[in-house]
Amino acid sequence: MWWENEFLRLKNRKLYLGRNQATQVARKYGTPLLVYSRSQILANYKRLRAVFSCQTALETRICYAMKANPHPEILRLLRRTGAWIDAVSPGEVEEARRLGFPGERILFTGTSVSSEDIRRAFNCEGVIVNIDALEQLDLMREVKRKEFRGKKIRVSLRWNPGIGRGFNPGVITAGKRSLDGTPVKFGIEEKKVLEAFEKASSYGFIPVALHQHLGSGWVKEDYEAVQAVAGKMINLAARLQKAGFRLEFLDFGGGFGPRYAKNQKVFPLAKYAARICRLIAEADLSIKAIAVEPGKYLAADAGVLLIRVEYLKESYGQLFACVNAGTYNCLPRPAIYAQAYHEIVNCGGGKGGKTRPVTVAGNLCETGDIFGKEIPMPVPKRGDILAVLHAGAYSRSMASNFNLRDFPKEIFIGSLPFSVGR
């Protein structure tokens, strides 16, 4: 199958998670259950590092977007590889520090930050603070003067290049407005970038990087726009260097992800990396590193959600597989984003025969609580275990206790024995 990888395999029509049959895992630990693979996360990390390292002698900094899945075991695993952290709140910064990441390998990119947010970030030694607004600098100066006078604080600057890309209007993080007309709140417009660098320097901060993030879920069709913006950022970095700012690194953000659907045309990451590295060399920049911020790329296809069919329901000619889990408390993406798709597999293979459109319906009091709508599949039966694939990112991290439903259990598999999550 198109979705098979080192973690997910079909054998005799039965789904295996590594060496473990999915139905047996569900029987042992109960459902709903999130299952993660250490080996798949590591394989994704190594693949991404190789894509960039084979193109340049510059250091490649893979900054894990921990908002995708901040599970302590994932963070410990990535810390041992030398990964960095992309943190978007003081809580994420502090959790990364608690789990052993040195402050020097954490980039804090907040938005609408408060004085308290800034204080907590400054309190973590070595953390690089990413500036989201020219106006944010005044808050930062106030906090520095009151509590951190004389402290050397490195900063980056997030610019908004005026172009964004993403699979849904809600995850487009650059440009003037998202596709649905929502004003984009992130980053500093190009005409204010030099002023922001000069202001940061005059306030006693040490500017070390330029950063961008266009959005989430790029596909092949986004390549031309994305590579053009990368070129714009490199040109901007060259102008900053000419103005006297010698940057340590450029951070191209995230956005590239895994293949969620059979008909999805995957973003050409190797081509993108090659172009970035070539343009940097041509611009004669003095930087020593390139940074990217993967979240879904590392974690999504390393996780599945196992759920149990409680009964089948016929209504107005529609067939529902009613399961013992809800989207909002287990895997919110398909309920939140109309374009979010997750393949759903019957772990036991189903009973075969004629397929029918089946809607996999959750147990929450919400019409949008649907894991998959009218999916052609052999009709499942009561007690069957279904696997919702690509559930390793933005599942538990976005989950809520809506309807006072419990969160799913989480376990890890890999070369080490089973371990239960948080």
Secondary structure as UniProt FT lines:
FT   TURN            2..3
FT   STRAND          8..11
FT   TURN            12..13
FT   STRAND          14..17
FT   TURN            18..19
FT   STRAND          20..21
FT   HELIX           22..29
FT   STRAND          33..37
FT   HELIX           38..53
FT   TURN            54..55
FT   STRAND          59..65
FT   TURN            66..67
FT   HELIX           72..81
FT   STRAND          84..87
FT   HELIX           90..98
FT   TURN            99..100
FT   HELIX           103..105
FT   STRAND          106..109
FT   HELIX           115..123
FT   TURN            125..126
FT   STRAND          128..131
FT   TURN            134..135
FT   HELIX           136..147
FT   TURN            149..150
FT   STRAND          154..160
FT   HELIX           169..171
FT   TURN            179..180
FT   STRAND          188..189
FT   HELIX           190..192
FT   HELIX           193..202
FT   TURN            203..204
FT   STRAND          206..211
FT   STRAND          218..219
FT   HELIX           220..222
FT   HELIX           223..242
FT   TURN            243..244
FT   STRAND          249..251
FT   TURN            262..263
FT   HELIX           269..283
FT   STRAND          289..292
FT   HELIX           296..299
FT   HELIX           300..302
FT   STRAND          303..315
FT   TURN            316..317
FT   STRAND          318..323
FT   HELIX           327..330
FT   HELIX           333..336
FT   TURN            338..339
FT   STRAND          344..346
FT   TURN            347..348
FT   STRAND          355..361
FT   TURN            367..368
FT   STRAND          370..378
FT   TURN            382..383
FT   STRAND          385..388
FT   HELIX           396..398
FT   HELIX           402..404
FT   STRAND          409..413
FT   STRAND          419..420
//
